[in-house]
């Protein structure tokens, strides 16, 4: 079975600047292409319950 989520992430990280240029051409002028860093996961913590959630 094909992992579409992983493939989409790979495409987006590889062609991120081109993607922004295609769909948001006004925004691409504000990008610092050399300083873009992609994070693997984001962690959210529910402070009141003490639970930790990971979002992809």
N, C-alpha and C positions, 0 to 999 in steps of 0.2 A: 504494500500500500504506500502511496506517495504522501510524504509529510509536507503538505502545502504551506503550513505555517512556517516551517524552517526555510523552505525555498523562497517564500515571500520576504522573510527577514534578510536572507542572503542577497536577494536582488535589491532590496531597498538600501542596505548598507553599502553595496557595491556601487549603485547608481544614484545615491541620495541627491547629490548636487544636480544631476541631470533631471531627476524627478521633480525637484523644487523648481528648476528652471522651466520645465514644461508646464507645470500646473500653477505655479506662483512666480511668474517672471519678475515681478516687482520686489519680491522678498530676496531673491538670489543675490542681489547687490549688497545686502546686509550680512551675508554669510561670510564667515572666516573659514574657508574650506580646510585649512591646515589644522584648525583647532577643534574640529568635530570629533566627538568621542561617543561611541555607542555603548550603552550599558546593557549587560546581560539580563538583569532583572531589577525590578523596583520592589522595595520592601515598604510596606505600610504597617504601622503598629497602631492598634486600638489601645489608646492610653488608659481608658477607663477599665477595660476588661483584661488588659495585658496580653492580648492575642496578637500574633504576628502573621501578616498575610504577604504573599509574594505575587506580584503581577508580572506577566510576561508582556 
